[in-house]
Amino acid sequence: MQTQSRSDALVAAYIEQNPNHPDKDEVRLKTYGVSVWAIVGYWKTSTGDLADVAAGYDVPVEAVEAALTYYHLTTAPVKSLMPAST
C-alpha cells in the first residue's frame, strides 16, 4: 500500500490537466499526453499487470501507478469520462 506522500508525489510528477480541454475534468500523463481514463480502461480490461499497461502505452510503470492513484483518489470525474463499456 502506498503512503499518502508517495501518492501525492506520483500524482504531482505525472498527472496534469489536459490543456486541450481546460474546462473539463480531463487529466492526462505529463509528457506522454495519455488520458488517465485510457490508462484506467486498459488496466481494467487487462490482467492488471502494471508493466503490461505501461508497455501498451510506452510509458513508465510509475506513470501507470500515478494514473491509477489519481483514479482511486478522484473516481467520479474519471468514471464520467470513461466509455460505458469499461
Secondary structure, DSSP 8 states (H G I E B T S, - for coil): ---HHHHHHHHHHHEEE-TTSTTTT-EEETTT--BHHHHHHHHHHS-S-HHHHHHHHT--HHHHHHHHHHHHHSHHHHHHHS-TT-
